[in-house]
């Protein structure tokens, strides 16, 4: 079985994914890290050198490769992954999907505590710009995220909550 964790950047996909994979005895795959390893350069470099469109193509190729490569895995999909091509249909076809619905105010708090420069879509934003950006992005992406088979809402989601859905 493959379990896809979906949601905005800062929603906890990687942290919760690692915990859930350990609980289940599954492999853990962070799709962005997988792309970085395959491409030999950072996501920021891909965006800068080839643009978002090329990144989204690489992201889809990585999604397909991970599905072929792993029989049992928890996969942390990039925040935008469900929103391009037919990725949401693909994800639901090949596994269980869980939307981590974390409030934008909590996302902003978490992201401000991290290094925004490593996230191409956030680099250089002030706190106010970040909150507005996250509100707008979440509004745009919500229709894709809502197609997930399972949804968990809140600022303090646990891996136990996720495992209880499966």
ZAMARGU-4260 file (C-alpha; in steps of 0.2 Angstrom, whole numbers, plus 5000, padded with zeros to 4 digits):
<rodrens>
0) 5000/5000/5000 | 5005/5018/4996 | 5000/5032/5007 | 5001/5050/5000 | 5001/5065/5012
5) 4995/5080/5004 | 4994/5098/5010 | 5002/5115/5010 | 5021/5118/5014 | 5023/5118/5032
10) 5008/5106/5036 | 5019/5093/5043 | 5019/5081/5028 | 5038/5076/5030 | 5038/5075/5049
15) 5022/5065/5050 | 5026/5055/5035 | 5042/5049/5044 | 5033/5045/5060 | 5019/5036/5051
20) 5031/5026/5040 | 5041/5020/5056 | 5024/5015/5064 | 5019/5005/5049 | 5036/4998/5044
25) 5035/5006/5027 | 5048/5016/5017 | 5047/5035/5018 | 5049/5046/5002 | 5049/5064/5002
30) 5045/5068/4984 | 5055/5084/4984 | 5070/5076/4991 | 5068/5062/4978 | 5068/5075/4964
35) 5083/5083/4971 | 5092/5067/4972 | 5087/5062/4954 | 5092/5079/4947 | 5107/5083/4957
40) 5102/5100/4961 | 5090/5109/4973 | 5072/5113/4969 | 5077/5132/4970 | 5089/5129/4956
45) 5077/5120/4945 | 5064/5134/4947 | 5078/5147/4944 | 5086/5138/4929 | 5071/5130/4921
50) 5055/5137/4928 | 5040/5130/4938 | 5033/5122/4922 | 5048/5111/4921 | 5049/5107/4939
55) 5030/5101/4938 | 5035/5089/4924 | 5049/5082/4935 | 5038/5081/4949 | 5025/5070/4939
60) 5039/5059/4933 | 5045/5057/4951 | 5028/5053/4957 | 5026/5039/4943 | 5044/5032/4948
65) 5040/5031/4966 | 5024/5022/4963 | 5034/5009/4952 | 5048/5008/4964 | 5040/5006/4981
70) 5027/4993/4986 | 5024/5000/5003 | 5028/5018/5006 | 5022/5034/5015 | 5025/5048/5002
75) 5026/5066/5006 | 5020/5075/4990 | 5025/5092/4987 | 5012/5105/4991 | 5008/5109/4973
80) 5010/5091/4967 | 4991/5087/4968 | 4987/5103/4958 | 4995/5099/4941 | 4991/5087/4927
85) 4980/5073/4933 | 4991/5070/4948 | 4976/5069/4961 | 4968/5056/4950 | 4985/5047/4949
90) 4987/5048/4968 | 4970/5041/4972 | 4972/5027/4959 | 4988/5021/4967 | 4986/5023/4985
95) 4977/5031/5000 | 4978/5050/5001 | 4977/5061/5016 | 4975/5079/5016 | 4983/5088/5031
100) 4972/5103/5033 | 4982/5115/5044 | 4976/5133/5046 | 4985/5146/5036 | 4990/5156/5052
105) 4998/5140/5059 | 5007/5137/5042 | 5014/5155/5042 | 5020/5153/5060 | 5029/5137/5056
110) 5037/5144/5039 | 5043/5160/5047 | 5052/5149/5060 | 5061/5140/5045 | 5072/5146/5031
115) 5061/5154/5018 | 5075/5155/5006 | 5075/5137/5002 | 5057/5138/4997 | 5057/5146/4979
120) 5039/5152/4981 | 5042/5161/4998 | 5059/5168/4996 | 5060/5186/5001 | 5042/5188/5007
125) 5039/5198/5023 | 5027/5191/5037 | 5012/5200/5030 | 5016/5195/5012 | 5018/5177/5018
130) 5001/5176/5026 | 4993/5184/5011 | 5002/5172/5000 | 4997/5157/5010 | 4979/5162/5011
135) 4978/5164/4992 | 4987/5148/4988 | 4977/5138/5001 | 4961/5144/4993 | 4967/5140/4975
140) 4974/5122/4980 | 4960/5117/4992 | 4949/5110/4978 | 4963/5098/4974 | 4967/5094/4992
145) 4949/5090/4995 | 4949/5076/4983 | 4960/5066/4995 | 4951/5051/5002 | 4954/5056/5020
150) 4956/5073/5028 | 4963/5078/5045 | 4961/5096/5051 | 4970/5105/5064 | 4986/5113/5070
155) 4992/5098/5080 | 4989/5083/5069 | 4998/5067/5075 | 5004/5051/5066 | 4992/5041/5077
160) 4977/5051/5070 | 4984/5047/5052 | 4986/5028/5056 | 4969/5027/5063 | 4962/5032/5046
165) 4970/5017/5037
</rodrens>
